[in-house]
Amino acid sequence: MMPVEDLGMEAIYEFEVEEMPVTVAVDNNGESVHTTGPAKWKEIIAKDAAAS
């Protein structure tokens, strides 16, 4: 772990990964956008379908 003064309590982690595609996406609240993103789009799609 490497502390970065500009990020306050946040930290940057360095990983060495070989032959494994990976995306780590965490928002400023520590929530995974892989969870919140699909949930938000599901809500938008349902709202649009109800309006049609």
N, C-alpha and C positions, 0 to 999 in steps of 0.2 A: 504494500500500500504506500502511496506517495501523497503526502498532504500538499495541498495547493492553497496558499493564503487567500487568493481571490475567491475561492469557492466556500470559504467559511468552514462549516462542519462537513462539507462534502469531501470526497476523496476520489482519486483516480486509481483504478486497479489495472495492473499490467498482467496480461496472460500470454503465455506462449502456447499457441495451438497449431498443430500441423494436420493438414488434410481433413479439416472439419469446418465447414462453413457455419458461422454463428452470428447472430445479431443479438446484442443486449440493448434493450431500450427501456429505460426507466425514467419517468418524469421527475420534476423537482419535488414531488411529494413521496418519492420512493415507490410509486405504483408502476407496475409493468404495463407499458402501452400495448403489449400483446394481449392483455386482458381488457383494459379499458377501451382500447380502440374498437375492437369488434362489438363490444357492448354498446358503445355510443352509436355506431353505424346501424346496429340492429334497431335501436330506438328511432333513429332518423328514418329508416326504411319503413318501419311500422307506422310512423306518423304520416309519411307520404302516402302509404297504401290506404290509410283510414280517410285521408282527405280526398282520395280519388273517387 
